[in-house]
Amino acid sequence: MSDIVLAGINEEALTKQAEWLLARDTLLGSSQTVRQVTNASELNGSGLLQTEISKLIKELETKRLALTRPLDAVKKAITTKENELVANLVSEHARLKAMNNAYATMQMKLAEAEQRRIDDLNRKQAQEAAEAQRKLDEENEEKQRKAQATFGFCQVVTPPEPVAVKPVPVYVPSVTGPSSSSNTITKTWKFEIIDSKQVPREFCEVDDKKIRAFLAYQKSMGVNIDSLQVAGLRLYAEANVGAR
């Protein structure tokens, strides 16, 4: 990763930058030689490097904040002004969208109900037509059997012409879905939580903050972590080496 070099900075700043980079490279060189910690002496040496690295990171962070905080204030002021300018527009947009969505949803449901009704009618008509055709076919077969029984199987009997069933009427919906020449209308699936206790486990997320707060409280009360049990969790203690 290349180093960041700022243009237009003075000699003193360049010197400080070079000093910081040298300190970084020196620490990295020392740190990368540490491969294991197996005794108190190695812990002290590794811990010292850890502390020095933390200080160097903090030093750069402090300098970065000194540069960016004024910019953050400017950004906040601009964002605040922007929000003020569009506040009425945002409110009207939300109001219009709510009304438009309500009407479009109502029209969509009406159209879907109408389509179900039409589908049921067409299905019923098709079933009735199929049943009528079946009965006609049975009647024709019966007439053919009677003719064969009367004139004999050697006699060539021309079966009666099948009677065609009248065409099945096809119904079309009288209600159509919502449409707009100025907007796109799509069907969106949404959800509303009505009883969080009944929501399936696979839709729930473990809250790390609550677990940490629970452990912190138990620790403050003097509870031994080995005596704690929480289903689905392995609770344990480990040493945390922090920078001085």
Secondary structure, 3 states (H helix, E strand, C coil): CCCCCCCCCCHHHHHHHHHHHHHHHHHHHHHCCCCCCCCHHHHHHHHHHHHHHHHHHHHHHHHHHHHHHHHHHHHHHHHHHHHHHHHHHHHHHHHHHHHHHHHHHHHHHHHHHHHHHHHHHHHHHHHHHHHHHHHHHHHHHHHHHHHHHHHCCCCCCCCCCCCCCCCCCCCCCCCCCCCCCCCCCCCCCCCCCCCHHHCCHHHCCCCHHHHHHHHHHHHHCCCCHHHCCCCCCCCCCCCCCCCC
